Structures are given as C-alpha cells and as structure tokens.
C-alpha cells in the first residue's frame, strides 16, 4: 500500500524504546538536535524489560515500588554508574551470591553487614558463603577459575557442564550449580551454555568490577528508587511524548529503496518513512521472525541469531510484616527446589508507615516454567515452605507475617517473551558481530544481545544503543552536510 502524502520522512526510526533504543535516541539528539527521531514501542510504556511496578493493597500501609525486570547495577565503569553519580542517587552494595554474576563473593559486603547463604534442599543443609564444606568450596573454585581462562584456548563446542566435568565437581553440588549459574544466566541447562562466551563474559565483568560507590561489588538503587528512574532520566532527554509512539508493533521493514518504509500494527494503512532504522527488539522477537525484512535478513545473521537462547524469567515478590530471615542475610541460592534464588531487602520506616520486608524469588527457564504452572497461590506456598525450612520456622508462622504477594512472568509479555539472551554452545564473538552488523548502511542493530563484550545487562543494552547511534551518524553525515 503506498504511503499517505502527509507521511513525514524521519532521519532515524528506532524500533524499541527500551534501554538500548532510548540511549540511541538520546545520543543522536545530543549530537545533532536537528535530527528527526521517532521511536516505535510495542509496549504501552517505555523502558522495555526495565519496568517498575507499584505494589498496593489494603494490607500495605504504603505503596512499594519493585523492579519487575532488571534491578542490579553491575560494574563501576558503565553508563548507569555515570548517571547514578551525576544525580547523586544513593545505592546499596549487593553481596553477589549467584555465580552467574561473576562470583560468588568470598567476603560479605564491605561494611560487613550483609552476606549470602546456600541451601541444599534435599538434605536441608544451610551453608554460609564462607562454609568450609569441601564440595561447596570446590564448586566455587571452579566458578572463580572461569575469569582466569583464556577464551582463545577454548573450543566453541564446549559447555559450562564440560568445565564442571573437567573440574570434577561433586554431584552433590549439581543442583547448586544449576540454581546459581544456570538460573542466573537465564539458561535451562549448563549443557546449553557456551563455555567460550561465558569466559569472555566473566573477563569482561572482571574488567568492570566494583560498585558505583566504593569499587567493591555490584549494587542497586536504594529504596524507594528503582531502575525505572534511570530509564526515566534518559527518556526525559529524548522527549518521548513528542518522539515516541507506544502500543505500536512493527510488522515490516522494507529497505529495498533509498527511503525505508515501515509497516506497523497501530496504523496499517500508513507507512512510517525514514532514512535509517535502528532495531533494538529482544533477541526472541528476532529469532521468531516477528518483523519481516525486505530484502530478507542475510542467512549468516539468521544463523548467528539461532546461537542465542532466550528463556522465560519470573519474579515472585512476597512482602512480610516482620523479617522471616536472619537480619544480615541478603540472598540465598537454593539447590533442588522449585525456587532457585531469593534475595531480601527492607523498606525504610517512615512517620506514615513501618518498615516492611521483601523477598524476591527469581527463576528463569525451566524453573520459571514450573512456577508459572503452579500459579501464584501455590508458588507462594512453595516459597513460604522454603523460607521455613531454611531458617527454622514454620510455614504457618510465615503465612501469618505475609502481607502481599505479586508474580510477574516475562514470557506472558507478547513483545518480549523472555528474560534476556544467553550464549548457546557454538556461538563466538564473531557470531555476535554478525548479528550487530548493519545492512546496506540503512538498517542498524542494538540491544543487549549485540554487545560484543557481555550481554545480559542493562548497561550492555545502553552501550549498544550508543554504538548503533554512532554508526548511524557516520552514514548520515554526508547528507547532513
């Protein structure tokens, strides 16, 4: 269908208004405010997988903000850290209990106030982070060694499971490694997770180690701040009310001619026209072929995309009147249980409301599928039982202290369909570069999965947005001048 004569010709259209798309738009407009930029977002809000919900119910004396998606700030030299410092936002240091985050830590947080524990559900054995349990120590040593390996020496055919086998990890710790590394990596099996790319990730994270305040570990924003505040700050510089259309799913990108024509779900009779387009959608949307490209995507790009996985991610929030875990325990990895990870925090007391205590249960892939099948009431019961078993309480006592629960499953979000990408066995850095490579100097690609260093993080998404914007600017310069 030919476009309406009133259709404006944009300089750049960005598909997706998540962290990557917003950073791309911000960088373009900061560099050249005269550019005509339009963001097309399938969700009803900007931010993508960075999304904050406000929990409210008659049982809660005040509303509570929780991050449904990303909530941790990894590293010390990223754009998020820079924004945190510039705005003076307070943060809380995080004990890294999950091995997939480049750990686990071998010491509590720098002020000695918080640490992590590990629970073997089958034997009902609770281990502190510094336990001298021989099997536990050996497993952690195998994870720590990942950042010391040279990826050049690792065949792309090997998995993390192969590394475990070579390290002779005890079968007693199989469930713990699945809960701590496989779950955190968003992957259903350690046999699927690429050893080569994971080592590259670990080395990348090691180079960016440290918290935004004290260079000692990961952190997160202090309540009531949330990750959406970072996104809102970036979005303010983009003027999304003017430059973004939400509830707009892109159906087709036709870049066969000089002018790119984009078909959307919101206005099928009218094409969006642009000189350049930046695609920042989640890798699952690309793998499933939701967007038709003309000419079609090159075969090598499609093959490279297939080397990424993106499974479900689920969070179950439990809000308690009193703390039902030890005061200094910040998180827990749980082996052979329906819930593989929990982390804990408390809201500050105010003159209007007392402090409440929040347990976030985090599950990906098969763990998430199982919890989703249970549905929220039974998933909540499973969490209450685990908390009782771990910390010598009863499930009835925990239920008496429960004020509210809330569960979110990212596979239910049609325009997302999962948590974040993970590198399958066989993927290489060159595969990622192939995914990120522009087409005909007109179609550009960004998003956490296109980060050559390490995917899976918000800062990876942000950095790729800026990278894609720079690529666009280089091709626009001749016409702009």
Buried (B, 14 or more C-beta within 10 A) or exposed (E): EEBEEEBEEBBBBBBBBBBBBBBBBBBBBEEBEEBEBBBBBBBEBBBBBBBBBEBEEEEBEEEBBBBBBBBBBBBBEBBBBBBBEEEEBEBBBBBBBBBBBBBBBEEBBBEEEBBBBBBBBEEEBBBBBEBEBEBBBBBBEBBBEBBEBEBEEBEBEBBBBBBBEEEEBBEBBBBBBBBBBBBBBBBBBBEBBBBBBBBBBBBBBEEBBBBBBBEBBBBBBEBBBBBBBBBBBBBEBBEBEEBBBBBBBBBEBBBEEEBBBBBBEBEEEBBBBBBBBBBBBBBBBBBEEBBEBEEEBEEEBBBBBEBBBBBBBBBBBBBBBEBBBEEBBBBBBBBBBBBBBBBBBEBEEEEEBEEBBBBBBBBBBBBBBBBBEBEBEEBBBBBBBBBBBBBEBEBEEBBEBBBBBBBBBBBEBEBBBBBBBBBBBBBBBEBBEBBBBBBEEBBBBBBBBBBBBBBBBBBBBBBBBBBBBBBBBEBBEEEEE
